[in-house]
Amino acid sequence: MNRVSLLVACAAGLGLVVLALACGGRNVSGTNEPAGSPGGAATLSTSPPQTPEAVEPLLADWPEATPGEESDASTGIVSDVLAKMPPTLLVSDAFIQPGDTARIPVRLGRGFGSTTFKTYGGYTVAVADAGGKEIQRERTDQDGRLVFEQKFEKAGNFFFRAAVDGRVEEKDVRPALFCVYVRAKDAPIAICDLDKTLVKSGFFRVVVGGAEPFDHAADVVNRLVKEKRMTVLYLTHRPDFFAASSRHWLRANRFPPGPLYTGDLAALLTGSGAFKAEEIARLKQRFANLKLGIGDKYSDTDAYLENKIRPVLIPDIDWGKKKLEYWQEQHSQLAALKADVTVCRDWFEIEEALFGGKEFPPARLLGPIKDMIQALERGP
């Protein structure tokens, strides 16, 4: 599918998104290359340095946001919105092992994340660490690219920002935060979806703003990191042009740092289950200890089971629904799950399952759903 076809397909599938953005992250983050791969005011970080003595590297928290970094005006979509899309730095996380070299492309352009229709060569981009120390300064090539390259000997979370010197097309370019996550091959990993898993709402609410996290979700995810020493990898079917805003949302809502994997426009058209199964299979080639997968879609559990990962499902069930066909479909999908899939109604139950050893089999919800079906079949 060529670039024009992709844009047309996206326009057709995301018409509501276009309207929302007009009114008001396959470049997958760190997935395809073993040593890392891609996800502005020109000022660099002003936050204090993180010293190894003060913070355990594996638990190093997000750095404070810099001015302009939290802006949501990073992209637009199709038609007349194209002209309003500002120049953007696209850069994503890397997930590597100690002794590896992270090679992370940084791109300056306008478009749908990795699908750009204009790039900017000859602009100077500076990369600084979390303490604001500049470690690289380089001009973009004719395709608007440069490569951040650095070897990491020890495990930890290592944060960086890329920022453009000056303005591009008389517009400020917001700084781009990214991280190199360095873990041993056998480090325990938990995979977690975003929309309707950590985020209460679906993708549209994320786009227009106001997306809230599920109650207690951040507390449980932080327990996974601090008590079970898991690395939480955020795997979302969102396209990569929402990578920066997704990262900001995680930080603002107290979720721990972790690699963010996103899709692109092509992945958006292929479906969430297939996308996630493919990315998890790639991940397993480099990291052997994938222990847990948390998501809201039945297809998420399929992706986890295919890769021998414990699935925890928090299904998106509207218990106030009064449509018979809806409940028949919910019953059918739940009944098809294997008995060892953990099915929870909220994050308090997920906490009981992960830390208290309590079992929540799929059959537990079949009774209430069957009651709903019978009540609707009887009628008023």
N, C-alpha and C positions, 0 to 999 in steps of 0.2 A: 504494500500500500504506500503510495507516494505522499509527500507532505501535504499537498492540496487535498487529497482524499481524506487524510487524517483530520484536517481542519473541518472539512465538510461533515464528516461523521460525528465529530465532537459537537459541532453546532447543532446537529439534529438531535443528539442524545442529551445535550445539556442546555436546552433552551431556557429553562427556568434559571439555571445558574447564570447565564448571560444576562438575563434581565436583572437579577439581583446585583451583579457586579456593576452593571451599567448605572443602576440606581444608587447605589451606595458608595512530587515530587515525585525505548525503555532505558531510562536512566535510573537504575535502581541503586539506592544508596549502599555502596560498599558491597554489592552482592556478586558481581560478575568477575571481578579480578581478585585473586588471593591477597594482593597487597593493597587493595583500596580502589575506590572508584567514585565518580561524582553523584548529589541531591537535587541608599547608602550615603548617608553622609560619609565623607572620606576620613573622618576621625577614627582612631583606633581605640581599643579598650582603655577605660580609665579605672577599671576595677583593680583592687590590690592583688599582688601575685599570690598564687596558691603555693605554699611551701610544703615540701615533702614531710617536714617535721610536724606540720599542723594538721594535715589531712592525709588519711590513708588513700593512696592513689585509686584503689578500686572503688572507694566510696566518695571520691571527689565530686562535689556537687556542681550544678550549673553556675557559670559565672554570671555576675550581674549584667543586665542589658545595658547597652550603650545607647546614646541618643539616636533616635531614628530607626533603631533595630526592630522595634515592636510594630512598625507600620504594617498594615494589611494590604497596602496598595502595591503589591508586587507583580500582579499579572492582570490581564483582562482576557476576554474570550470573544473571538470572531467578530465579523461585521464591523460596525462603526466603533466597537470597543477596541479593535486592534490599534487604532490611531492613538488611543489613550494609554496603551500599555507602556509603562516606563521601562527604561533599561534596567536589567536585573542581573545580579551575580548569582549564578547557579553553582553550588558546591555542596557536596553531601558527605556523610560520615564514611569512615573506613572501619572495618572490623578485621583485625589482623592478629597474629601471634607474636610473642616476644622474639626479637631478632629479625622480624620482617621489616621491609621498607614500605611505608605507605606512599602510594603515588596517586594523588587525587587531582583530577582535572578541575580547573576553575574556569567558568565560561561567562563572558559578559555579552548579553544579548537581549533581544525582545522576542517573546513568543510564549509557547506553552511549555515552560520548563525546558526539557532537553530538546523539544521540538521548536526550534527557533526559526523566525522568518527574517531576522536581521541580527548580525553580530557586529562587534566593535573591536577592530584591531588597532594596535598602537596606543592603547590606554595603559597607564601605570597602575598596577594593583599591588598593594602591600598586604602581607600576611603577618599577623602578630599573635603571640600566645595569650593565654588567659590573663597574664599580668600586664599586657600592653607592650611587651618587648617585641620589636619588629624583627622578624627572622627571615623575611624574604621580600624583595621588591623587584618586580619584573613587568615588562610590557606584554600585553596580549598579542598573540600572533594574528595573522590575517583572518583567522576564523574566530577571533575573540577569546582564544584559549591561552592558558598557561598551566603548568603542572606544579602542584605542591608536592615536594618529595622529601621525606625524612625517615631515618631508621629509628626504631624504638626497641630498646633492649629489655625493658621491664613492663610488666602488666600495669594497667591503670587507665584512667580517663584523661585524655589530653585535649584540651579545648583550644580552638584557634578562631580568628576572625579574618576574613578577607575584606578589604575596603579599597574603593577606587579613589585615586588622587583627582580632585577636581570634580567637574560635572560632565555629564554626557547628554548631549542634545539639550543643554541648558536645564537639566534635571539632576537632582541629587540621586545617587544610587545607594540604597540602604546597605549597611554592612551585613555580611553573611557569616553567621556562626556555624561552625562545624566541629566535629570531634573525631579523634582517632581513638577507638576503643581497642585496647590490647589485652588479649586473654590467652591463657594456655589452651592447648587443643582440647583438653578434657574439662575445661571450665563448665560448670552447670549453667544451662541457658533456658530461660522461660520465654516463649514467644507469645506476644499479646497483640490482639487487634485493637483498633481505635474506635471506629464508629459503632455505636450501640453496644460497645463492650466496656471501654473506659468512658466514652462520651455517651451521655444519655440519648442524644438525638442522632438522627441520620446525617447523611452527607450534606443535604440542602441547608440544614440549620447551621452546619459548620461554615458553609460558604457565606451566608448572609449575616453571621455573627450571633453571639449569645449562646453558643454551645456550652453546656454545663457538664461536669463530670458526674458519674454515678456516685451516690453516697458511699463512703468508706473505701472506694476503689484505690485512691492514692495510698491510704494507710496499709492496705493489704499488699500492694505492689512494693512499697518501701520495705515491708517485712520480708518479702522474698529476697530483696537485695541485702538487707542488714543481718537477717537471722539465718537464711539459707545460703547466703553468698552467691545468689544467682545473678547472672547478667540478664536484664530484661531487654529483649529485642522487640521493638515495635514494628510489626509487619502490617501494612495497610495497603488496600487496593486503591487508595487515593492517588491521583496522578502527581507527578513530581513537582508540578508548579505550586502545590500546597505543602511542600516539604518544610519551608521556612516557617510558615504559620503553624504547622503541626508541631514543630519543635518549640515554638514560643508557647503554644497552648500547654504542652506537657510541662514546661518549666513554670508557667504561671499557676498551674493547678497542682503543684508540688509532687509531680511524678518524678521518679529518679531518672537520671540520665541513662540512656541506652541507645544502641544503634537504631536508626530509623530507616526502614526499607520501604520504598514507595514504588509505584509503577509509573508508566507513561501513558500516552493516549492509546497506543496499541493495546497495552494490557487492560486498559479500561474497557475495551470492546470485547475482550476474550472471556471475561468472567473472573470473579474473585477466587473461586475454588481452584481453578486451573493455575491461575497466577501464583497463589500461595503454595500449592503443591510443588510447583517448579522451583520457586525460590528456596523452600525448605530443603528440597533435594540438593540444591547447590550448596547450601549452608552446611549440610551434613558431610560434604566432601572435605570440609576444612575443620569443623568442630564436631567432636564425636559424642558430646554429652548433652543432647537436646532432651530435656526432661519433661517439659510441660508446655501445653499450648492452650491459650484461653481465647475464645471467640464467641460470636453470637450466631453465626450461620451454621446450618447443618453441613454445608460444604466445608466449613472450617474443620469440623471433626474428621471429615474424610481425609483432608490434607494431613492432619496430625496422625491419624491412624496409619495412613499409607507409609509414613516415615517413622512408625513405632514410637510416637510421642504420646504421653498421657494427655487426653483431651478433656478440657473443662468447658462446658457449654453454658452460656447465659443467654438463652434463646429470647429473641425479640417477640414476646407474646403479649398481645393487647387483651388483657383479661376483661375489658369492658366491651369487647366486640360482640355484636349480635347477629352475625352472619353465619349461617349454618356451614356453607362451603369453607369458610375460613377455619372453623374448628375441625372439620373433617380433614383438611390438609395438615393442620397441626398434629392431629392424632396420628395420621399416616406417617409423618416424618419422625415423630418421637418413637413410634412403635418400631420403626426400621433401625433405630440406633442399637448398637451393641450394648449389652448390660454393663460393661465396664466403663462406659462414658459417664462422666460426672456431669449432672445437669442441675444447675442452681438458678434460683430466681433472683438473687441479688448478691452483692459482694460480701455481705455478712455470712451468707451460706458458703461462698467460695472460701472465706477465711476458715470456717469450721472444717471444710473438706481438706484444705491444704495444711492447716496447723493443728487441727483437732482430730483428724482421722475419721471424721464422720462421712458416711456414704450417702450419696444423693443419686440413686440410679434413675434412668429415664422413666421406669414404670411408675415412679412416685407421682408424676404429673399426669399420667394417663387417666387416672380415676377422675380428677376434677375436670379434665377436658371431655371425658365421656359424659359426665353429668351435664356439661354445657350443651353437648350435641343432643342429648335426650330431651333437655328442656326446650331447645329450639325446635326439635321435631314435633313435640307436643303442641307447641304454639301457645299463644296467650290464653 
